[in-house]
Amino acid sequence: MAKRDKRVEAMRRNPRQVRFATLQRVLEDHGFVGRRPGGSHWTYQHPGYPPHVTIVERRPFVLIAYVLEALKAIEAVSEGEEE
C-alpha cells in the first residue's frame, strides 16, 4: 500500500483528527490544485471533478465536514481514473 493510500485510509478511520497539512498533501497527491483566494479558506479543483472543494485552515485539526467532503471528492476522482 502506497503512502498516499495509507494517508487516505487514516483519514477515513479517524476524520476528526486530520491536520490541514495532511489534508492538503492528500488532495495534491490526487491531482487537485489549491489556491488561497483570501483569509483562511483554500479552494481545490481537479480537471476530472467539476465542483471545487473548499477547506478552511483551522488548527490543530480541520473540521470533520471538510474532511468528509475531501474524501468524497478523492473517491470520485479515483473512480474516474479507473474507468
N, CA, C and O atoms as CSV, one atom per row, in Angstrom:
chain,resi,resn,atom,element,x,y,z
A,1,MET,N,N,0.847,-1.169,0.000
A,1,MET,CA,C,0.000,0.000,0.000
A,1,MET,C,C,0.898,1.241,0.000
A,1,MET,O,O,1.822,1.346,0.807
A,2,ALA,N,N,0.624,2.158,-0.893
A,2,ALA,CA,C,1.421,3.375,-1.019
A,2,ALA,C,C,1.121,4.341,0.135
A,2,ALA,O,O,0.089,4.234,0.798
A,3,LYS,N,N,2.032,5.271,0.356
A,3,LYS,CA,C,1.850,6.241,1.440
A,3,LYS,C,C,0.575,7.055,1.253
A,3,LYS,O,O,-0.133,7.345,2.217
A,4,ARG,N,N,0.289,7.421,0.006
A,4,ARG,CA,C,-0.911,8.237,-0.215
A,4,ARG,C,C,-2.162,7.451,0.143
A,4,ARG,O,O,-3.121,8.019,0.666
A,5,ASP,N,N,-2.164,6.144,-0.133
A,5,ASP,CA,C,-3.308,5.310,0.233
A,5,ASP,C,C,-3.413,5.161,1.749
A,5,ASP,O,O,-4.513,5.120,2.300
A,6,LYS,N,N,-2.271,5.081,2.415
A,6,LYS,CA,C,-2.270,4.972,3.874
A,6,LYS,C,C,-2.825,6.247,4.511
A,6,LYS,O,O,-3.555,6.190,5.500
A,7,ARG,N,N,-2.472,7.389,3.934
A,7,ARG,CA,C,-2.984,8.660,4.467
A,7,ARG,C,C,-4.499,8.740,4.323
A,7,ARG,O,O,-5.198,9.159,5.246
A,8,VAL,N,N,-5.003,8.334,3.152
A,8,VAL,CA,C,-6.451,8.365,2.919
A,8,VAL,C,C,-7.149,7.411,3.885
A,8,VAL,O,O,-8.184,7.752,4.458
A,9,GLU,N,N,-6.595,6.236,4.065
A,9,GLU,CA,C,-7.189,5.256,4.979
A,9,GLU,C,C,-7.193,5.780,6.415
A,9,GLU,O,O,-8.162,5.570,7.145
A,10,ALA,N,N,-6.128,6.454,6.824
A,10,ALA,CA,C,-6.071,7.041,8.169
A,10,ALA,C,C,-7.131,8.129,8.323
A,10,ALA,O,O,-7.728,8.264,9.391
A,11,MET,N,N,-7.367,8.899,7.273
A,11,MET,CA,C,-8.401,9.930,7.310
A,11,MET,C,C,-9.781,9.300,7.432
A,11,MET,O,O,-10.636,9.815,8.152
A,12,ARG,N,N,-10.004,8.199,6.742
A,12,ARG,CA,C,-11.299,7.514,6.824
A,12,ARG,C,C,-11.526,6.937,8.223
A,12,ARG,O,O,-12.635,6.999,8.754
A,13,ARG,N,N,-10.481,6.382,8.806
A,13,ARG,CA,C,-10.600,5.777,10.135
A,13,ARG,C,C,-10.871,6.817,11.219
A,13,ARG,O,O,-11.635,6.565,12.151
A,14,ASN,N,N,-10.246,7.979,11.093
A,14,ASN,CA,C,-10.372,8.994,12.137
A,14,ASN,C,C,-10.466,10.390,11.511
A,14,ASN,O,O,-9.493,11.144,11.538
A,15,PRO,N,N,-11.627,10.737,10.950
A,15,PRO,CA,C,-11.746,12.034,10.271
A,15,PRO,C,C,-11.735,13.238,11.212
A,15,PRO,O,O,-11.621,14.374,10.752
A,16,ARG,N,N,-11.850,13.013,12.494
A,16,ARG,CA,C,-11.853,14.134,13.447
A,16,ARG,C,C,-10.454,14.658,13.760
A,16,ARG,O,O,-10.309,15.767,14.274
A,17,GLN,N,N,-9.435,13.879,13.456
A,17,GLN,CA,C,-8.074,14.303,13.793
A,17,GLN,C,C,-7.190,14.340,12.554
A,17,GLN,O,O,-6.186,13.633,12.463
A,18,VAL,N,N,-7.584,15.176,11.608
A,18,VAL,CA,C,-6.806,15.351,10.383
A,18,VAL,C,C,-6.254,16.767,10.392
A,18,VAL,O,O,-7.005,17.736,10.505
A,19,ARG,N,N,-4.972,16.877,10.274
A,19,ARG,CA,C,-4.329,18.195,10.234
A,19,ARG,C,C,-4.451,18.785,8.827
A,19,ARG,O,O,-4.559,18.060,7.838
A,20,PHE,N,N,-4.430,20.109,8.766
A,20,PHE,CA,C,-4.581,20.788,7.483
A,20,PHE,C,C,-3.484,20.383,6.507
A,20,PHE,O,O,-3.763,20.152,5.330
A,21,ALA,N,N,-2.254,20.293,6.971
A,21,ALA,CA,C,-1.131,19.934,6.089
A,21,ALA,C,C,-1.314,18.540,5.498
A,21,ALA,O,O,-0.972,18.307,4.338
A,22,THR,N,N,-1.850,17.617,6.283
A,22,THR,CA,C,-2.089,16.256,5.792
A,22,THR,C,C,-3.167,16.258,4.727
A,22,THR,O,O,-3.013,15.626,3.681
A,23,LEU,N,N,-4.253,16.962,4.984
A,23,LEU,CA,C,-5.347,17.030,4.012
A,23,LEU,C,C,-4.883,17.704,2.725
A,23,LEU,O,O,-5.249,17.282,1.628
A,24,GLN,N,N,-4.091,18.732,2.864
A,24,GLN,CA,C,-3.537,19.437,1.713
A,24,GLN,C,C,-2.674,18.491,0.871
A,24,GLN,O,O,-2.797,18.465,-0.354
A,25,ARG,N,N,-1.819,17.729,1.512
A,25,ARG,CA,C,-0.937,16.799,0.803
A,25,ARG,C,C,-1.739,15.707,0.093
A,25,ARG,O,O,-1.428,15.355,-1.045
A,26,VAL,N,N,-2.757,15.172,0.747
A,26,VAL,CA,C,-3.575,14.109,0.147
A,26,VAL,C,C,-4.290,14.633,-1.097
A,26,VAL,O,O,-4.316,13.960,-2.128
A,27,LEU,N,N,-4.866,15.823,-1.004
A,27,LEU,CA,C,-5.551,16.390,-2.171
A,27,LEU,C,C,-4.566,16.617,-3.318
A,27,LEU,O,O,-4.877,16.300,-4.467
A,28,GLU,N,N,-3.399,17.155,-3.027
A,28,GLU,CA,C,-2.406,17.404,-4.073
A,28,GLU,C,C,-1.875,16.099,-4.661
A,28,GLU,O,O,-1.581,16.038,-5.855
A,29,ASP,N,N,-1.747,15.058,-3.842
A,29,ASP,CA,C,-1.317,13.747,-4.342
A,29,ASP,C,C,-2.316,13.156,-5.329
A,29,ASP,O,O,-1.942,12.367,-6.198
A,30,HIS,N,N,-3.578,13.532,-5.199
A,30,HIS,CA,C,-4.617,13.015,-6.087
A,30,HIS,C,C,-4.904,13.955,-7.259
A,30,HIS,O,O,-5.890,13.768,-7.973
A,31,GLY,N,N,-4.068,14.945,-7.459
A,31,GLY,CA,C,-4.180,15.798,-8.636
A,31,GLY,C,C,-4.971,17.075,-8.457
A,31,GLY,O,O,-5.225,17.776,-9.437
A,32,PHE,N,N,-5.366,17.399,-7.248
A,32,PHE,CA,C,-6.090,18.644,-7.005
A,32,PHE,C,C,-5.091,19.793,-6.930
A,32,PHE,O,O,-3.980,19.635,-6.423
A,33,VAL,N,N,-5.496,20.936,-7.436
A,33,VAL,CA,C,-4.656,22.132,-7.405
A,33,VAL,C,C,-5.322,23.131,-6.473
A,33,VAL,O,O,-6.495,23.467,-6.638
A,34,GLY,N,N,-4.557,23.604,-5.486
A,34,GLY,CA,C,-5.118,24.512,-4.496
A,34,GLY,C,C,-4.723,25.950,-4.730
A,34,GLY,O,O,-3.652,26.253,-5.255
A,35,ARG,N,N,-5.623,26.826,-4.322
A,35,ARG,CA,C,-5.315,28.252,-4.331
A,35,ARG,C,C,-6.000,28.872,-3.125
A,35,ARG,O,O,-7.031,28.395,-2.651
A,36,ARG,N,N,-5.410,29.925,-2.656
A,36,ARG,CA,C,-5.926,30.593,-1.461
A,36,ARG,C,C,-6.481,31.950,-1.877
A,36,ARG,O,O,-5.730,32.920,-1.981
A,37,PRO,N,N,-7.791,32.026,-2.115
A,37,PRO,CA,C,-8.355,33.293,-2.562
A,37,PRO,C,C,-8.312,34.386,-1.494
A,37,PRO,O,O,-8.314,35.572,-1.826
A,38,GLY,N,N,-8.272,34.009,-0.242
A,38,GLY,CA,C,-8.176,35.014,0.810
A,38,GLY,C,C,-8.530,34.442,2.162
A,38,GLY,O,O,-9.303,33.490,2.261
A,39,GLY,N,N,-7.976,35.011,3.179
A,39,GLY,CA,C,-8.284,34.564,4.530
A,39,GLY,C,C,-7.794,33.160,4.801
A,39,GLY,O,O,-6.691,32.786,4.402
A,40,SER,N,N,-8.621,32.386,5.484
A,40,SER,CA,C,-8.226,31.037,5.874
A,40,SER,C,C,-8.795,29.965,4.949
A,40,SER,O,O,-8.574,28.776,5.180
A,41,HIS,N,N,-9.516,30.360,3.916
A,41,HIS,CA,C,-10.139,29.400,3.010
A,41,HIS,C,C,-9.212,29.040,1.849
A,41,HIS,O,O,-8.558,29.899,1.258
A,42,TRP,N,N,-9.178,27.745,1.545
A,42,TRP,CA,C,-8.432,27.230,0.399
A,42,TRP,C,C,-9.424,26.551,-0.526
A,42,TRP,O,O,-10.335,25.865,-0.062
A,43,THR,N,N,-9.260,26.733,-1.835
A,43,THR,CA,C,-10.121,26.103,-2.828
A,43,THR,C,C,-9.278,25.155,-3.662
A,43,THR,O,O,-8.229,25.535,-4.184
A,44,TYR,N,N,-9.745,23.916,-3.785
A,44,TYR,CA,C,-9.041,22.896,-4.565
A,44,TYR,C,C,-9.915,22.478,-5.730
A,44,TYR,O,O,-11.111,22.232,-5.572
A,45,GLN,N,N,-9.292,22.399,-6.918
A,45,GLN,CA,C,-10.007,21.977,-8.119
A,45,GLN,C,C,-9.237,20.862,-8.798
A,45,GLN,O,O,-8.012,20.773,-8.708
A,46,HIS,N,N,-9.994,20.011,-9.482
A,46,HIS,CA,C,-9.418,18.894,-10.233
A,46,HIS,C,C,-10.087,18.887,-11.600
A,46,HIS,O,O,-11.302,19.065,-11.685
A,47,PRO,N,N,-9.321,18.684,-12.678
A,47,PRO,CA,C,-9.914,18.700,-14.020
A,47,PRO,C,C,-10.999,17.639,-14.215
A,47,PRO,O,O,-11.923,17.845,-15.001
A,48,GLY,N,N,-10.901,16.514,-13.513
A,48,GLY,CA,C,-11.884,15.449,-13.667
A,48,GLY,C,C,-13.035,15.521,-12.679
A,48,GLY,O,O,-13.898,14.644,-12.673
A,49,TYR,N,N,-13.060,16.541,-11.851
A,49,TYR,CA,C,-14.095,16.681,-10.825
A,49,TYR,C,C,-14.580,18.122,-10.851
A,49,TYR,O,O,-13.948,19.000,-10.262
A,50,PRO,N,N,-15.709,18.376,-11.536
A,50,PRO,CA,C,-16.156,19.759,-11.763
A,50,PRO,C,C,-16.371,20.617,-10.514
A,50,PRO,O,O,-15.894,21.752,-10.494
A,51,PRO,N,N,-17.062,20.143,-9.473
A,51,PRO,CA,C,-17.205,21.051,-8.323
A,51,PRO,C,C,-15.875,21.217,-7.590
A,51,PRO,O,O,-15.042,20.311,-7.586
A,52,HIS,N,N,-15.690,22.353,-6.987
A,52,HIS,CA,C,-14.453,22.573,-6.234
A,52,HIS,C,C,-14.649,22.146,-4.776
A,52,HIS,O,O,-15.774,22.022,-4.292
A,53,VAL,N,N,-13.543,21.928,-4.107
A,53,VAL,CA,C,-13.546,21.540,-2.697
A,53,VAL,C,C,-12.963,22.703,-1.910
A,53,VAL,O,O,-11.853,23.154,-2.193
A,54,THR,N,N,-13.702,23.187,-0.930
A,54,THR,CA,C,-13.228,24.288,-0.099
A,54,THR,C,C,-12.854,23.749,1.276
A,54,THR,O,O,-13.619,23.018,1.905
A,55,ILE,N,N,-11.671,24.121,1.724
A,55,ILE,CA,C,-11.171,23.695,3.030
A,55,ILE,C,C,-10.807,24.948,3.826
A,55,ILE,O,O,-10.162,25.858,3.304
A,56,VAL,N,N,-11.220,24.988,5.076
A,56,VAL,CA,C,-10.859,26.099,5.953
A,56,VAL,C,C,-9.665,25.664,6.792
A,56,VAL,O,O,-9.701,24.639,7.472
A,57,GLU,N,N,-8.609,26.466,6.729
A,57,GLU,CA,C,-7.404,26.171,7.509
A,57,GLU,C,C,-7.701,26.463,8.975
A,57,GLU,O,O,-7.949,27.605,9.361
A,58,ARG,N,N,-7.669,25.420,9.769
A,58,ARG,CA,C,-8.015,25.529,11.186
A,58,ARG,C,C,-7.029,24.700,11.990
A,58,ARG,O,O,-6.626,23.624,11.547
A,59,ARG,N,N,-6.641,25.169,13.140
A,59,ARG,CA,C,-5.653,24.449,13.947
A,59,ARG,C,C,-6.288,23.975,15.246
A,59,ARG,O,O,-7.138,24.698,15.765
A,60,PRO,N,N,-5.955,22.845,15.804
A,60,PRO,CA,C,-4.971,21.924,15.269
A,60,PRO,C,C,-5.540,20.998,14.194
A,60,PRO,O,O,-4.782,20.442,13.399
A,61,PHE,N,N,-6.876,20.822,14.158
A,61,PHE,CA,C,-7.462,19.883,13.209
A,61,PHE,C,C,-8.530,20.554,12.355
A,61,PHE,O,O,-9.189,21.503,12.780
A,62,VAL,N,N,-8.682,20.037,11.140
A,62,VAL,CA,C,-9.706,20.514,10.208
A,62,VAL,C,C,-11.047,19.950,10.669
A,62,VAL,O,O,-11.107,18.835,11.189
A,63,LEU,N,N,-12.117,20.711,10.484
A,63,LEU,CA,C,-13.443,20.221,10.856
A,63,LEU,C,C,-13.809,18.988,10.040
A,63,LEU,O,O,-13.411,18.857,8.883
A,64,ILE,N,N,-14.565,18.093,10.649
A,64,ILE,CA,C,-14.901,16.811,10.036
A,64,ILE,C,C,-15.669,16.986,8.719
A,64,ILE,O,O,-15.499,16.182,7.803
A,65,ALA,N,N,-16.498,18.009,8.612
A,65,ALA,CA,C,-17.276,18.221,7.387
A,65,ALA,C,C,-16.361,18.430,6.182
A,65,ALA,O,O,-16.650,17.932,5.094
A,66,TYR,N,N,-15.275,19.154,6.364
A,66,TYR,CA,C,-14.338,19.399,5.267
A,66,TYR,C,C,-13.557,18.142,4.910
A,66,TYR,O,O,-13.248,17.908,3.741
A,67,VAL,N,N,-13.242,17.343,5.905
A,67,VAL,CA,C,-12.526,16.086,5.655
A,67,VAL,C,C,-13.417,15.141,4.854
A,67,VAL,O,O,-12.962,14.522,3.892
A,68,LEU,N,N,-14.679,15.029,5.246
A,68,LEU,CA,C,-15.605,14.142,4.535
A,68,LEU,C,C,-15.844,14.620,3.104
A,68,LEU,O,O,-15.949,13.807,2.186
A,69,GLU,N,N,-15.931,15.936,2.914
A,69,GLU,CA,C,-16.091,16.489,1.567
A,69,GLU,C,C,-14.875,16.155,0.702
A,69,GLU,O,O,-15.021,15.800,-0.468
A,70,ALA,N,N,-13.695,16.268,1.270
A,70,ALA,CA,C,-12.470,15.953,0.529
A,70,ALA,C,C,-12.399,14.466,0.199
A,70,ALA,O,O,-12.005,14.101,-0.908
A,71,LEU,N,N,-12.772,13.609,1.136
A,71,LEU,CA,C,-12.764,12.164,0.886
A,71,LEU,C,C,-13.737,11.794,-0.230
A,71,LEU,O,O,-13.443,10.932,-1.058
A,72,LYS,N,N,-14.888,12.444,-0.247
A,72,LYS,CA,C,-15.877,12.205,-1.306
A,72,LYS,C,C,-15.303,12.598,-2.670
A,72,LYS,O,O,-15.474,11.872,-3.649
A,73,ALA,N,N,-14.630,13.732,-2.731
A,73,ALA,CA,C,-14.031,14.193,-3.985
A,73,ALA,C,C,-12.907,13.262,-4.431
A,73,ALA,O,O,-12.791,12.959,-5.618
A,74,ILE,N,N,-12.084,12.810,-3.496
A,74,ILE,CA,C,-10.988,11.892,-3.822
A,74,ILE,C,C,-11.542,10.585,-4.362
A,74,ILE,O,O,-11.014,10.029,-5.325
A,75,GLU,N,N,-12.605,10.098,-3.742
A,75,GLU,CA,C,-13.230,8.852,-4.196
A,75,GLU,C,C,-13.790,9.008,-5.612
A,75,GLU,O,O,-13.641,8.109,-6.440
A,76,ALA,N,N,-14.429,10.139,-5.890
A,76,ALA,CA,C,-14.986,10.382,-7.223
A,76,ALA,C,C,-13.881,10.456,-8.274
A,76,ALA,O,O,-14.035,9.926,-9.374
A,77,VAL,N,N,-12.783,11.101,-7.947
A,77,VAL,CA,C,-11.660,11.213,-8.883
A,77,VAL,C,C,-11.020,9.846,-9.106
A,77,VAL,O,O,-10.676,9.498,-10.236
A,78,SER,N,N,-10.860,9.074,-8.039
A,78,SER,CA,C,-10.256,7.742,-8.153
A,78,SER,C,C,-11.111,6.818,-9.008
A,78,SER,O,O,-10.575,6.034,-9.792
A,79,GLU,N,N,-12.426,6.895,-8.870
A,79,GLU,CA,C,-13.325,6.085,-9.694
A,79,GLU,C,C,-13.215,6.487,-11.156
A,79,GLU,O,O,-13.259,5.632,-12.041
A,80,GLY,N,N,-13.073,7.778,-11.414
A,80,GLY,CA,C,-12.934,8.266,-12.784
A,80,GLY,C,C,-11.642,7.805,-13.428
A,80,GLY,O,O,-11.611,7.558,-14.634
A,81,GLU,N,N,-10.574,7.683,-12.651
A,81,GLU,CA,C,-9.281,7.233,-13.180
A,81,GLU,C,C,-9.307,5.748,-13.515
A,81,GLU,O,O,-8.615,5.307,-14.432
A,82,GLU,N,N,-10.102,4.970,-12.775
A,82,GLU,CA,C,-10.160,3.528,-13.001
A,82,GLU,C,C,-10.905,3.178,-14.279
A,82,GLU,O,O,-10.650,2.134,-14.878
A,83,GLU,N,N,-11.813,4.030,-14.700
A,83,GLU,CA,C,-12.624,3.737,-15.891
A,83,GLU,C,C,-11.852,3.869,-17.161
A,83,GLU,O,O,-12.401,3.654,-18.242
